[in-house]
């Protein structure tokens, strides 16, 4: 969540909604696992979105 803008936005939204930090981190871990499983299932590799500079 420190280096991925999408995960950081999800974490800050959860924290702003009043969720404890531990709950927000576990939600981010689950999202990472779901993404990794989807990539493996589709036989794809991770491609980072280009930054908008």
N, C-alpha and C positions, 0 to 999 in steps of 0.2 A: 504493500500500500504506500510505501515511501516513494517508489519510483514509477508506478503506473498511475496515470491520471484518472482512469476510470475507477480503479479500486480505491484510490484516495477519495474520490467524490462519494462513493458508496459508504466508505468508513465515516466521513464527516457528516453525511446525511443521517446515518444511524446514531452517531453521537449527538447530533442536534435534536434528534427525536427522543433523547433521554435514555438511550441504551447504555449500559455500562461498557467500559472499554473492552473487557474480556468477551462479552457477547458480540460486540462489533468485530473483534479480531477473529473469532470463530466463524462468523458469517463470511468474512473475507477468505478464510481458509477453505470453507466449503465451496465458495464461488471459484477459487483456483482449482480445486479438485474436479469440479464439474467441467470446467474449461479443459483441463488436461485430459479427462476421460473422453470428452467429445472429440478432441484432436486425435487421440489414439484410435477411437472408433472409426473416424473418417479417414484415417491414415494421412493426416496432414501435419505440417510443422507450424510452429508459432511464427507469425509475422507481425512485427510491431507496426502500429499505425504511424505514418509520417507525422512529425510534429508540425504544427501550424505556426511558423515563425514569421 
